[in-house]
Amino acid sequence: MTAVEAFAQFEATWRPQVEATLEALLPQGQGQVGQVEEGMRYAVLGGGKRLRALAVLAAAAAVGGEPAQALPAAAAVEVLHAYSLVHDDLPAMDNADQRRGQPSVHKAFGEATAILVGDALLTFAFELLGRLPALAGVSEAVSLACVRDLAVAAGSQGLVGGQEADIRAEELEPSESLLQAIHDGKTGALFGACFRLGARIGGGTEEQVEALGRFGQELGHVFQIVDDLLDVVGDPALLGKAVQADAAQQKLTYPRLYGVEAARQMARDRLDQALTLLEGLDAAVLRGLAERVIHRVR
């Protein structure tokens, strides 16, 4: 079985379980904050590739753990990812009207509610990680380490810092170092956390946690290069959102800095280098996931 086939089989088995876990754990949209909770479900359950969740599960399996035990943590990273999309789409940020083939949350629920939906999703992600001893049967120490990993990835040194760099890039001289900071923060940090969480819950050694975290960071960077490329050459019908948005906002991207073909080669080279971090692991599924990332069309 090839790595691509191994990942396809893994995805067919576990993606439905991810969806079921999200459906079960998300608030049901009842009570005084019903509209916010409805917006939370709209943002999370409205589609998506679930690659980050699958990364958590695959990392757990790679260190000899049981993917099912990592499902609540996989749900947590998808919830946090959804928060970042809700806030990224706001008029003050990327001003995107569509996400995953449907109106973005601020278009469906209004801007003020969208801000609250994002806030609620962010905090709910950490609630889930705090509940891991009950939900997944892990120790308090593992739960706390997962909280710490995701908090670092989501904060000023990760998602938030990357988004700020993306915004400020419009005012600064384009450079590779600035582009690296944007991609490492906006995408690499969360991918790295996904693999770290999975490795921790799967019972991996600290060396395995660190190696998989570095692999995830690099894979996230590749993901973002491909995302930049899809905004130039992608199909809006497959992407579920408009293309050429980066150019319209004069965003700093790999195609803008290097051109389409050079950006494609840089993604491939970076992925090949990242794959060397998987030596000594049961990595067929992870290698297949990596190929999915670089060959994706949406």
ChimeraX attribute file (.defattr): number of C-alpha atoms within 10 A of each C-alpha:
attribute: neighborCount
match mode: 1-to-1
recipient: residues
	/A:1	7
	/A:2	11
	/A:3	17
	/A:4	18
	/A:5	14
	/A:6	18
	/A:7	23
	/A:8	16
	/A:9	12
	/A:10	18
	/A:11	20
	/A:12	11
	/A:13	11
	/A:14	19
	/A:15	17
	/A:16	11
	/A:17	15
	/A:18	23
	/A:19	17
	/A:20	14
	/A:21	15
	/A:22	21
	/A:23	15
	/A:24	10
	/A:25	13
	/A:26	21
	/A:27	15
	/A:28	13
	/A:29	15
	/A:30	11
	/A:31	8
	/A:32	8
	/A:33	9
	/A:34	13
	/A:35	17
	/A:36	23
	/A:37	21
	/A:38	17
	/A:39	24
	/A:40	29
	/A:41	21
	/A:42	18
	/A:43	27
	/A:44	23
	/A:45	17
	/A:46	13
	/A:47	14
	/A:48	15
	/A:49	11
	/A:50	17
	/A:51	19
	/A:52	23
	/A:53	28
	/A:54	29
	/A:55	27
	/A:56	32
	/A:57	34
	/A:58	31
	/A:59	34
	/A:60	29
	/A:61	26
	/A:62	26
	/A:63	23
	/A:64	15
	/A:65	20
	/A:66	18
	/A:67	20
	/A:68	16
	/A:69	20
	/A:70	31
	/A:71	27
	/A:72	24
	/A:73	29
	/A:74	30
	/A:75	29
	/A:76	28
	/A:77	27
	/A:78	26
	/A:79	28
	/A:80	24
	/A:81	24
	/A:82	25
	/A:83	26
	/A:84	20
	/A:85	18
	/A:86	27
	/A:87	23
	/A:88	16
	/A:89	21
	/A:90	21
	/A:91	13
	/A:92	11
	/A:93	13
	/A:94	18
	/A:95	15
	/A:96	21
	/A:97	18
	/A:98	17
	/A:99	20
	/A:100	17
	/A:101	17
	/A:102	16
	/A:103	16
	/A:104	24
	/A:105	27
	/A:106	23
	/A:107	17
	/A:108	15
	/A:109	18
	/A:110	12
	/A:111	18
	/A:112	10
	/A:113	17
	/A:114	26
	/A:115	18
	/A:116	19
	/A:117	27
	/A:118	26
	/A:119	18
	/A:120	18
	/A:121	28
	/A:122	21
	/A:123	14
	/A:124	20
	/A:125	26
	/A:126	22
	/A:127	13
	/A:128	23
	/A:129	27
	/A:130	18
	/A:131	17
	/A:132	25
	/A:133	16
	/A:134	12
	/A:135	15
	/A:136	17
	/A:137	13
	/A:138	18
	/A:139	13
	/A:140	14
	/A:141	10
	/A:142	18
	/A:143	24
	/A:144	15
	/A:145	17
	/A:146	23
	/A:147	22
	/A:148	16
	/A:149	19
	/A:150	25
	/A:151	19
	/A:152	15
	/A:153	25
	/A:154	24
	/A:155	14
	/A:156	14
	/A:157	16
	/A:158	24
	/A:159	25
	/A:160	17
	/A:161	19
	/A:162	26
	/A:163	22
	/A:164	17
	/A:165	21
	/A:166	23
	/A:167	18
	/A:168	14
	/A:169	18
	/A:170	13
	/A:171	8
	/A:172	11
	/A:173	8
	/A:174	15
	/A:175	12
	/A:176	13
	/A:177	8
	/A:178	19
	/A:179	20
	/A:180	17
	/A:181	19
	/A:182	28
	/A:183	27
	/A:184	26
	/A:185	29
	/A:186	27
	/A:187	27
	/A:188	30
	/A:189	29
	/A:190	28
	/A:191	31
	/A:192	30
	/A:193	30
	/A:194	34
	/A:195	32
	/A:196	31
	/A:197	32
	/A:198	34
	/A:199	32
	/A:200	25
	/A:201	31
	/A:202	26
	/A:203	18
	/A:204	22
	/A:205	12
	/A:206	12
	/A:207	10
	/A:208	22
	/A:209	25
	/A:210	18
	/A:211	21
	/A:212	30
	/A:213	27
	/A:214	22
	/A:215	26
	/A:216	30
	/A:217	25
	/A:218	26
	/A:219	29
	/A:220	26
	/A:221	26
	/A:222	28
	/A:223	24
	/A:224	23
	/A:225	23
	/A:226	25
	/A:227	21
	/A:228	25
	/A:229	23
	/A:230	20
	/A:231	21
	/A:232	17
	/A:233	13
	/A:234	20
	/A:235	15
	/A:236	15
	/A:237	12
	/A:238	11
	/A:239	17
	/A:240	17
	/A:241	21
	/A:242	17
	/A:243	19
	/A:244	16
	/A:245	16
	/A:246	16
	/A:247	15
	/A:248	8
	/A:249	12
	/A:250	12
	/A:251	19
	/A:252	25
	/A:253	27
	/A:254	25
	/A:255	20
	/A:256	17
	/A:257	14
	/A:258	13
	/A:259	12
	/A:260	18
	/A:261	11
	/A:262	13
	/A:263	21
	/A:264	18
	/A:265	11
	/A:266	16
	/A:267	20
	/A:268	18
	/A:269	12
	/A:270	14
	/A:271	23
	/A:272	14
	/A:273	12
	/A:274	21
	/A:275	16
	/A:276	11
	/A:277	18
	/A:278	18
	/A:279	9
	/A:280	10
	/A:281	15
	/A:282	15
	/A:283	19
	/A:284	19
	/A:285	25
	/A:286	29
	/A:287	21
	/A:288	18
	/A:289	25
	/A:290	27
	/A:291	17
	/A:292	16
	/A:293	20
	/A:294	19
	/A:295	12
	/A:296	13
	/A:297	15
	/A:298	19
